[in-house]
Amino acid sequence: MKSILLSRNGADRATAYTMSNKLVAVPDGYLVTWLDSQPRNRWAIVNPVTGQIPRSGPLGGPCVDNHCGAALVLVEDSVHGITGGHHSPFEHYRMDLSEPERWRHVATVDVSGTYPSVVADTEGRIHLAFRVPGDRWSLACCRFEDDGWTPSRPLVVADKPDYIYWTNGLATGHDNTLHLVFGNTRVQPDGALLYGAAHIVSHDAGETWRDDEGAVLTLPCPAAATPLLSDDCSGRVQSLSDQQEHAQPGPRNYNYQQINLSNPVVDTEGVVHVVLHNGLAGTADLMSRTALGHWTAESLTAAATHDDPSRRIHVQSSLCLLPDGRLRVALMVEQTEESVWGAPGTSIVLVETGKSGTVENAMQVTPVDPDCAHWLPAQPHPAAPAPEHMPPLLYTRGVNAGGFDNNRNAVQTEVLLCQV
């Protein structure tokens, strides 16, 4: 395994978040992006085999804070980048591969958005899903076609009042079907929170959306009205008293339990896969959707932790498609007694599964360092055509500044790319 140091000036969340694709294949290797400590998005074209970095530079201007990492998508011979925001507009840039050092500003997406997830379909349309605050926070979308962005419209409205992590992820199939997964936190009668997730689908470029039972959604749809990926909710409920115990701002805050998904992947057979986490229990399952719309679960926990009871799976992960059609999950593993966002000692484990989703092997790819975290893994989100080579892994090595009032900070981290 070859590791390439891209920067010693990364932000504390340099390679966040899984919703936003950070790597696209280009003729000279991979175009990779991360957020530096300024904070400003950076990019580099990297050959992960030779370690050569022929080109690099900034992408856009200074950002609001450490939540504004770029999302990339390849459309024919151009790479499009969506940067920002954090409850602020997004900026849309484009790089033609014939001019690989020039990013051209295309448009401002005038929304109050966070966590951009972006995909392209075979017609060249770009689809964007993101979080929007409000009386009840929503999950919204828009698309870029005919050289302009459509107006934003809300798709799903949260059941939980106040703060929401959707962990929203878009994927598209070869037939241009759009798949959108999102965390579906539901408030129980006694004030407890159920940390579930849901999936909706569009067959007409985002005009109409359906749930897993095929019902057309009236938009915006209440989150509680969409079926959950798993009927097994045992261990996914956090009591009101436990929420209150974890209400302090910081890495143990109860809201981090909502970050319970990887990015979704549609495989060569049209099957949708996504990793569903349980931060309360420190476990994760690979969820796969059958042709009839039913979801099956394959546990990743034993393989990732090597059956060590002192290890637990950190919330959020990265999922990618391998050249032979198998799947690879980049999981964060921590040695803590409860969920801690970016805890020192967090390390990265890769778990490979067969085409049916069954676990085949697991590999520890970073050391366990008690002074810092190896975390926020990013793998290339699938795109057509399928990759010809094993995809690289991008990640951050450093400390978490703590979030909340510390989202704008001067912490510096290392940004690394490795070829596994």
N, C-alpha and C positions, 0 to 999 in steps of 0.2 A: 504494500500500500504506500503510495507516494503522497505526501502532504505538501501543499504549496501555500506559503504565507502570502496572502494578498494585501494585508494591511495590519499595522499596529495601532491604527487610529480609528478603529471601529467604534460605533456607539455601543452602549451597554446592551442594546437589542439589535445588533448590527444586521442579523440575517432573519429577523422576524418579519412577517408571520406566515404560518403555513397556508393561509388563504391566498397569498400573493406569490405568484411564480417568480423565482429568482434566477433561473437558468434557462437559456434557449440554445439549441445547437445551431452553430453557424459554420461556414466552410473552414475556418481556422481553428475550430474547437468549440468552446462554449462562451457565449456572452453572459457574464455574471454581474449581478448588482448587489450592493449592500449599502447600509447607512453608516456614515462616519459620525464622529463625535461633535461635529460642528453645530447642528446636525445637517448633513447634506448627502444626497445620494451619489454614490460612485458607481462606475462600471469598469469592466475590464474584459477583453477577449483573452481567454486562457486556453492553452493546449494542455489538458490535464495529464497527458501521457508524458510529454517532454518537459512540462513545467514552464514553457515559454509564455510570456505575456507581451505580445507585440503592440497592443494598444490599450489605453486606459484613459479615464478622465472623469469629470463630474457629469451628473445627469440632473439638469434643472438647478434651481437656486436653493438658498437656505430653506430649511423646513421648520415647522412649528416645534416639533419635539421628536422623541425617539419612536413614535408610532407611525412615522411617515415614510417607511421603506417602500421602494418602487415595486410595481407588478409588471412583468414582461409578458409579451405574446408575440409570436412570429406570424406574420401575414404575408405570404408569398416571399418577396425578396426584401422585406422590411421588418424591423423589430419596433414594436410600439411599447412605450413605457408610460405607465400611469403612476405619478408620484403624489405624495400627500394622501389625505390630509388627516387631521385629528379634529373632528367636528368642523371641518373647513373644506373649501373646494379642492378638487383634484386637478392636476396639470397633466396634459396629454402631450407626449413627445414622440417623434418618429426618427429612426435611423435607417437610411437605405444602406443595404450591405455593400453597394458599390461605392459608398462614401462612409466607411466605418469609423470615422472620427467626428462626424457631425450629427448632432441631435437637433432636429428642427421642432420648434414649438408648434403644435397643431391646434390646440384648443384648451380652454379652461372649462372643466365640468363643474358648473356652478351649483354645487350641492353642499350640504353640511354632512360630509362623509368621513368614514373611517374604515380601514381594513378592505382595500379593493381586491376583489377577485375577478380576474379577467380571462376570457377565452375567445378564440376566433372560430368561426364555422367555415365550411368550404366555399361559401359565397363571399368571403372576405369581410363579413360583418364581425364587429367586436362587441362582445357582451360583457357588461360590468355589473357586479353585485356588491353592495356595501351597506354599512350600518348608518342609520340616521337617528339622532336623538329627537325627543318630543315628549308630549304628555305620556304617551306609551311609545317606547322606542320601536323602530321598524327596520325591516330588511327591505331594501329598495334595489331597483335595477334600471339600467338604461342601455342603449346600444349605439354604436357608431356605424353609420352607413351613409353613402352619398356625401361623404366629406363633412358630416355633421353628427352631433349627438342628439338623440331623441330626448324629450323631457323625462326626468326621473319620475318613477311611480313606485309607491310602496307595494310590496308583495305580501308581507307577513307582519302582523303587529304582535308585540310581546304580551304574554300572559302576566309576566312578572313586572310590577311597576319599577321605575327607576332604572338602575344600571343593568345593561345586557351585553353579554358576549355572544354573538351569533356563531362565531367560528364558521362563517359562511364560505362555502366552497362551490365553485362552478366547474363543470366538466361537460364536454360535448362528445357525442358518439359520431361514428362515420356517416350516419344518416342525418346529421345536424340536430339530433335530439339534444336539448339542453337539460342537464341534471343539476339541481341545486340542493345541497345539504346544509342544515343549520342546526345549531343547538336549540332545543325546545324546552326551556325551563318553565315548569308549571307550578303554580302556587296551590298548595293543599289547603283544605278547610281549616287546619290548625296552624297555618302559617309556615309549615314545613315547605321545602323546595324539592321538587322532583327534577333531577338533571337528566333529561332525555334528549333525543335528537330526531329529526324528521327529514324527509326527502320529497321534493316536488319536481315535476318534469314538464317541459314544453316541447311540443312537436312543430311549432310554427314561429320559431325565432323569438320567443318570449312574449308573444301576443296573448296566448292562452296558457294557463298553468293548471296541472292536474295533480292530485295527491296519489299515494300509492295504491289506492283502491279505484283509481280511474275517474274520480269525481272532479268535474271542473270547479275550480276555486273562484269564488266571488272576491275580488281584490278590493282593498287589502283584506287578507284572511286572518282571523284570530289564530295565533300559534296553537292554542289548545284544541282547535278544530282539525288539525292535521294529525294523521296517524303517526305513532312513534316507530322508530326502526326496530325496537325490541319490546316485546310484551313483558319481558322479565325486568321488573323495576326494583327488585330486591336489592338492597344495598345502595340505591341511587337516591335515597331520600335523606335530606339533611334537616334535622329538627330546628325549630325556631331558636331554642336555647343554644344549639351548637353554632348557628349563624351569629348569634349575639356574642358568643365566646370568640368568634373569629371575625369580628367586625372592625378591628383596628386596621388602618391602612398599612400595607406592607405585604410581603410575599406569602403570608399565611391567610390573607383575607379570603373570606368565603366565596367571593365573586369569581375567583379563579377556578372554582369547580365547574363553571360554565364552559370553560375552554376544553371541550370534550371530543373534538373531532380532528382527523387529518384532512388533507385535501382529498376529494373524491377522484377516482380513476375509472374510466370505461375501458375494459380490455378489448382484445381483438374479436371476441365473440359477442360484444355488446353488453357484457355483464358489468354492472356498477359495483364498485368496491369502495369502502371507506373504513377507517379505523375509528371505533367508538371507545372512548376512555371512560373510566370511572375513577375520578380523583379521590373520592372518599375511600375507596378500597385499594387504590394503587394498581388497577388492572386495566387491560385493554383487549378488545376483541376485533378481529377483522370481520366486518359485516359485508355480505355479498347478496345482491338482489337477483332473484331468479326471474325468468321470463314472465311469470305470473304475478310479479310484484311483491313476492314474499322475501323476507330477509333471513339469511342463515348466519350463524356466528361461529367463528373459530378462535379459540383463546390464544393469545400471543404471550400471556403472562409468564408461564413456566419457562418458555424458550428464552425470553428476553432477560429474565432475572436468574436464569440457571437454577430455578427452584430454591433460591436463597431467600429465606423469610425476612432477612434484614434489608432486602432490596424491594423497591416498589417502582411502578411505571409512572413517570411524570406525565402530567396532562399535555396534550397536543403532540402530533407526530407528522412525519412526511411520508407519503406513499408514492411510489413510481412504478412504471411498467418496464420490465427488462426486455432485451431484444428477442428472447425466446418465448415471450408471452407470460412469463411468471411475474410475480409481484415482489417488491422489496419495500419493507417498512423501516424507516429510521426512527427509532424510539429513544427517548431520554429515560434513563434509569437513575433513581436517587436513593441514597441510603438515609432516609429520614423516617420518622414514625408517622408523619402526616404529610399532606400535600403542601409543598413549599415551592413557590414559583421561582425557578432559577437558583436553587440551593447550591452552595459550594459542594463539590463532590459529585455533582450530576455528570453522567457520562452518556455516550451514545452507543447503542447496540443496533446492528442491522439484522433484521429477520427476513429470510426469504421464504416464500410460499410457492407451492405448485400452482398450476393453472386452476385447480379446483379450490384453492385457498388453504389447503393443508400445509402446516408448517414443515419445512424441510431442514433448515439450519439457521443458526444464529451466530453472529460474530461481534465481539467487542472491538470497536474501532477507535475508541479514545481511552486514555487512561482515566483512573479515578484520582482527581486532585483535590485534596481537602481544602485548598485555598481558593478554588475557582470552579466555575461550571464550564463543561463542554456541552453546549446546548443550542437550541434553536436550529435544528437541522433542516436543510432544504435540499430537495432533490428535484430534477426537472419534472414539471407537470407534463403528462403525455400530450403529444401532438402528432399529427400525420406528417410524414410517414413515421412508422415506429422507429425507435433508435437502433442504430447498427452496432453500437458498442455499449459496454456497461456504463451507465450514467455516473457522473461524479457526485460527490456529496459536499455541500457547503455548510459551514457551521461557525458559531461564535465561541471563542474561548475568553472568559473573563468573569466579571462579577456583575450582578444585577444591582442597579442603583436603588431599587426599591419600589419604583412606580409611584402612582398617585402624584403627590406634589414634587416628586423627583424625576418626572418624565423628561424634563429639560435639564441636562446635567453635563458635566465635563469628563465623565468616566470614559476611559479608553480601553478597548479590547483588541484581541487579535481575530482576524477573519481568515479562515483557512478553507482550502478546497482540496479534497483528496480523491484520488482515483482508486476505487476498491476492486 
